[in-house]
Amino acid sequence: MQVIQTAEYARALYRTHGDRAEAEAASRERMCDAAGKRAEAEDWRAVRRAIRSLRGANES
């Protein structure tokens, strides 16, 4: 997943789920890991990091 797409996913999840967005991304990451979809799991880890950055920026 490209950086721009990761940021778009993160913003969409944050808009939809608010403070639960990071937990939602973590859940999807775990599902991908369990299914053996390593590349998708890594994408969701990147989304989680982007959400964490968004939350930090929004808490100021």
N, C-alpha and C positions, 0 to 999 in steps of 0.2 A: 504494500500500500504506500502510495506517495505521501509526502509530508502534507500537502494541501488537502488530500482526501482524509487523512488522519484528523486534521484540524476540523474539517467539516463534520465528520462523524462525532467528534468530541463536542462541538458546539450544539449539534442536533440532540445528542443524548442529554446534555446539560439543560437545554431548553425544555426537553420533554420530561426528564426525571429530576431535575434540580439537584439537591444534595445527594440523591440516591444514584446519580449518574455513574459515579466511580464504581459503586457496588454492582451496578448492572453490567458495566464493562468487565469487571472481574468475574462475574458469573459466566459471561460469554467466553472469556478467556479459559476458564476452567472446563467448560463444555468442549471447546476446541481441543484442549490438551487431552481430555479423556477420550476424544474421538481420534486422536493421533494426528490432528491437523495442526502441526507445529507452526507453519507459516501464518495461519490465521490467528493462532494463539498469540504469536509475537505481534501481529497487527493490533490485537485488542490490548496488549500491554502498552503499546505506543499510544493508543487512544486513552488508556487510563492515565498515562503521564500527561497527556495534553489536557485532560479534564482537571487533573490536579493543578496544572498551571492556570487554567481558567478560574478555578475556585480561588486560588491565591490572588489573582488579579481582581476578582470581584469582591473579595473580603476587605480590600483596602478602603 
